[in-house]
Amino acid sequence: MTYCVAIKLDAGMVFLSDTRTNAGLDNISKFKKMFTWEVSGERCVTLMTAGNLAITQAVISLLQENIDHPENGLETILSAPSMFRIAELVGDAMRVVQTRYGPGLVQSGESTMSSILVGGQRAGGIHRLFHVYTAGNFIEATEETPYFQIGEHKYGKPILDRVLTPETPLDVSITAALLSMDSTLRSNLSVGMPLDLAVLETDKFTFAQNRRIEEFDPDFQKLSTGWSAALRRAFDEMLHLNV
């Protein structure tokens, strides 16, 4: 399983993903689920994946293959004229991979369900966020829905719903995303450290942050411990209410 969250705000965008794909007493696998591309001063693009690992890895590999071999003359996520077109290219790649491998996986009893979050900004356009589905179709984040989640999303949703609006400052949204992840980590063993975090400020075209948060990162541990203590205090206060 996995948990990825992408947030689109007036001030910029926040992307956060875990790295666990399987969990058990003696079987824990870790794979990168966040992929970033940066052309400084021109565009920044982030993809985050969930679902069938073979499918999503093939999609990312196909997109990268086209970037690495520009002599083929194919349009790529680094040459597309808009974020909307980039989302279309990711959807196209999803359809190609599903057509190639989907029937065999289904015949073997495997699910091909996959999701990819696509976000970023290119010069001359606004920052945008899309959710690409298994069939290659997609939807876009709006002011009413300024964030997308994929994977094991239910545990981390309440904090996002209570905190986020398009006007939320970037640093506040980073904290909200991390607390959303912390809640998911505590409630589901199929989501695990380390985490990947990317932050993009509006009209900057370079990542303000693009880093890995390891399991014993002191700042994340401090945030997690503080959030647990705050929840316990809030619960104790509720005990004194006449309901």
C-alpha positions as CSV (number, residue, x, y, z in Angstrom):
1,M,0.0,0.0,0.0
2,T,1.0,3.6,0.0
3,Y,0.0,7.1,0.9
4,C,0.7,10.2,-1.2
5,V,-0.8,13.7,-0.8
6,A,-0.4,16.7,-3.1
7,I,-1.6,20.2,-2.1
8,K,-2.2,23.1,-4.5
9,L,-2.3,26.6,-2.8
10,D,-2.1,30.2,-4.0
11,A,1.4,30.2,-2.6
12,G,2.6,27.0,-4.3
13,M,2.4,23.3,-4.0
14,V,3.4,20.6,-1.5
15,F,4.0,16.9,-2.4
16,L,4.6,14.2,0.2
17,S,4.8,10.4,-0.2
18,D,5.9,7.4,1.8
19,T,8.1,4.6,0.4
20,R,6.5,1.3,1.6
21,T,4.7,-1.0,-0.9
22,N,4.3,-4.2,1.2
23,A,4.2,-4.9,4.9
24,G,4.2,-8.0,7.1
25,L,6.0,-9.6,9.9
26,D,9.0,-10.5,7.7
27,N,8.2,-8.8,4.4
28,I,8.7,-5.0,4.0
29,S,9.5,-3.5,0.6
30,K,10.4,0.1,-0.1
31,F,10.2,1.8,-3.5
32,K,10.4,5.4,-4.4
33,K,6.9,6.8,-5.3
34,M,7.8,10.5,-6.0
35,F,9.5,11.5,-9.2
36,T,10.6,15.1,-9.9
37,W,11.9,16.9,-13.0
38,E,13.3,20.4,-12.9
39,V,14.4,22.7,-15.7
40,S,15.6,25.7,-13.6
41,G,13.7,28.9,-14.5
42,E,11.4,27.0,-17.0
43,R,9.5,24.2,-15.3
44,C,9.1,21.9,-12.3
45,V,7.1,18.7,-12.5
46,T,6.3,16.1,-9.8
47,L,4.6,12.7,-10.2
48,M,3.5,10.5,-7.4
49,T,2.3,6.9,-7.9
50,A,0.1,4.4,-6.2
51,G,-1.5,1.0,-7.1
52,N,0.1,-1.8,-9.1
53,L,3.8,-1.3,-8.8
54,A,4.7,-2.9,-12.1
55,I,2.2,-0.6,-14.0
56,T,3.3,2.6,-12.3
57,Q,7.0,1.8,-12.7
58,A,6.5,1.1,-16.4
59,V,4.6,4.4,-16.8
60,I,7.5,6.3,-15.2
61,S,10.1,4.4,-17.3
62,L,8.2,5.2,-20.5
63,L,8.0,8.9,-19.7
64,Q,11.7,8.9,-18.8
65,E,12.7,6.9,-21.9
66,N,11.1,9.6,-24.1
67,I,13.0,12.3,-22.3
68,D,16.3,10.4,-22.6
69,H,15.9,9.9,-26.3
70,P,14.8,13.2,-27.8
71,E,16.0,12.1,-31.2
72,N,12.7,10.2,-31.5
73,G,11.0,13.5,-31.9
74,L,8.3,12.7,-29.3
75,E,6.7,15.3,-27.1
76,T,7.7,14.8,-23.5
77,I,6.8,16.2,-20.1
78,L,9.9,18.5,-20.4
79,S,8.8,19.9,-23.8
80,A,5.0,20.0,-23.4
81,P,3.6,23.5,-23.6
82,S,1.3,23.3,-20.6
83,M,0.7,21.3,-17.4
84,F,-2.6,20.2,-18.9
85,R,-0.6,18.7,-21.8
86,I,1.8,17.0,-19.4
87,A,-1.2,15.4,-17.6
88,E,-2.4,14.2,-21.1
89,L,1.0,12.7,-21.8
90,V,1.0,10.8,-18.4
91,G,-2.5,9.6,-19.2
92,D,-1.4,8.4,-22.7
93,A,1.5,6.5,-21.1
94,M,-0.9,4.9,-18.6
95,R,-3.1,3.7,-21.5
96,V,-0.1,2.3,-23.4
97,V,1.2,0.4,-20.3
98,Q,-2.3,-0.8,-19.4
99,T,-2.9,-2.1,-22.9
100,R,0.5,-3.9,-23.0
101,Y,0.4,-5.5,-19.6
102,G,-3.1,-5.2,-18.3
103,P,-4.7,-8.3,-20.0
104,G,-1.9,-10.6,-18.7
105,L,-2.2,-9.3,-15.2
106,V,-6.0,-9.6,-15.2
107,Q,-5.7,-13.2,-16.5
108,S,-3.3,-13.9,-13.6
109,G,-5.8,-12.5,-11.1
110,E,-3.9,-9.3,-10.4
111,S,-5.4,-5.9,-10.2
112,T,-4.1,-3.2,-12.6
113,M,-5.6,-0.3,-10.6
114,S,-3.1,2.6,-10.6
115,S,-3.2,6.3,-9.9
116,I,-0.7,9.1,-10.5
117,L,-0.7,12.6,-9.2
118,V,0.7,15.1,-11.6
119,G,1.6,18.6,-10.5
120,G,3.9,21.5,-11.2
121,Q,4.3,24.7,-13.2
122,R,6.0,25.9,-16.4
123,A,6.9,29.4,-17.4
124,G,4.0,31.2,-18.9
125,G,1.4,29.1,-17.2
126,I,-0.1,28.7,-13.7
127,H,0.7,25.9,-11.3
128,R,-1.8,23.0,-11.6
129,L,-2.5,19.6,-10.1
130,F,-4.1,16.6,-11.7
131,H,-5.1,13.1,-10.6
132,V,-4.6,10.5,-13.4
133,Y,-6.7,7.3,-13.2
134,T,-6.1,3.7,-14.4
135,A,-7.9,4.4,-17.7
136,G,-5.7,7.4,-18.4
137,N,-8.4,10.0,-17.8
138,F,-7.9,12.6,-15.1
139,I,-9.4,15.4,-13.0
140,E,-7.9,18.7,-11.8
141,A,-7.7,20.2,-8.3
142,T,-9.9,23.2,-7.8
143,E,-10.4,25.9,-5.1
144,E,-13.1,23.7,-3.6
145,T,-10.8,20.7,-3.6
146,P,-7.2,22.0,-3.2
147,Y,-5.6,18.6,-2.5
148,F,-5.5,15.1,-3.8
149,Q,-4.7,11.9,-1.9
150,I,-3.9,8.4,-3.3
151,G,-3.4,5.1,-1.5
152,E,-4.3,4.7,2.1
153,H,-5.9,8.2,2.4
154,K,-8.6,7.9,5.1
155,Y,-6.5,8.3,8.2
156,G,-4.8,11.5,7.0
157,K,-7.9,13.3,5.5
158,P,-9.4,15.0,8.6
159,I,-6.5,17.3,9.3
160,L,-6.4,18.4,5.7
161,D,-10.1,19.1,5.6
162,R,-9.9,21.2,8.8
163,V,-6.8,23.2,7.8
164,L,-6.4,23.7,4.1
165,T,-7.9,26.4,1.9
166,P,-6.3,28.0,-1.2
167,E,-5.1,30.9,1.0
168,T,-3.3,28.6,3.5
169,P,0.4,29.6,3.8
170,L,2.9,27.2,2.4
171,D,4.6,26.5,5.7
172,V,1.3,25.7,7.3
173,S,0.4,23.3,4.5
174,I,3.7,21.5,4.9
175,T,3.0,20.9,8.5
176,A,-0.6,19.7,7.7
177,A,0.8,17.3,5.1
178,L,3.3,15.9,7.6
179,L,0.7,15.5,10.3
180,S,-1.6,13.8,7.8
181,M,1.2,11.4,7.0
182,D,2.0,10.9,10.7
183,S,-1.7,9.9,11.4
184,T,-1.5,7.4,8.5
185,L,1.8,5.9,9.7
186,R,0.3,5.3,13.1
187,S,-2.8,3.7,11.9
188,N,-1.7,1.5,9.0
189,L,1.4,-0.7,8.8
190,S,1.3,-0.8,5.0
191,V,2.5,2.9,5.0
192,G,6.0,3.5,6.2
193,M,9.1,5.6,6.3
194,P,11.2,7.1,4.8
195,L,9.2,10.0,3.3
196,D,9.8,12.1,0.2
197,L,8.9,15.8,0.3
198,A,8.9,18.3,-2.5
199,V,7.8,22.0,-2.2
200,L,7.3,24.4,-5.1
201,E,6.7,28.1,-4.6
202,T,4.4,29.8,-7.2
203,D,6.3,31.2,-10.2
204,K,9.7,30.1,-8.8
205,F,10.4,27.2,-11.3
206,T,12.8,25.5,-8.9
207,F,12.0,23.3,-5.9
208,A,12.2,25.1,-2.6
209,Q,12.5,21.7,-1.0
210,N,13.1,18.3,-2.6
211,R,14.4,15.9,0.1
212,R,14.0,12.6,1.9
213,I,12.9,12.4,5.5
214,E,14.5,9.4,7.1
215,E,12.9,7.2,9.8
216,F,14.6,8.9,12.8
217,D,14.6,12.4,11.5
218,P,14.6,14.6,14.7
219,D,12.3,17.3,13.3
220,F,9.7,14.8,12.1
221,Q,9.9,12.9,15.4
222,K,9.4,16.2,17.3
223,L,6.4,17.0,15.2
224,S,4.9,13.6,15.7
225,T,5.4,13.6,19.5
226,G,4.0,17.2,19.8
227,W,0.9,16.2,17.7
228,S,0.2,13.2,19.9
229,A,0.5,15.3,23.1
230,A,-1.7,18.0,21.6
231,L,-4.4,15.4,20.7
232,R,-4.3,14.0,24.3
233,R,-4.7,17.5,25.7
234,A,-7.6,18.2,23.4
235,F,-9.3,14.9,24.4
236,D,-8.9,15.7,28.1
237,E,-10.6,19.1,27.4
238,M,-13.5,17.3,25.7
239,L,-14.1,15.2,28.9
240,H,-15.2,18.4,30.7
241,L,-17.8,19.4,28.1
242,N,-21.5,18.7,28.9
243,V,-22.6,16.7,25.8
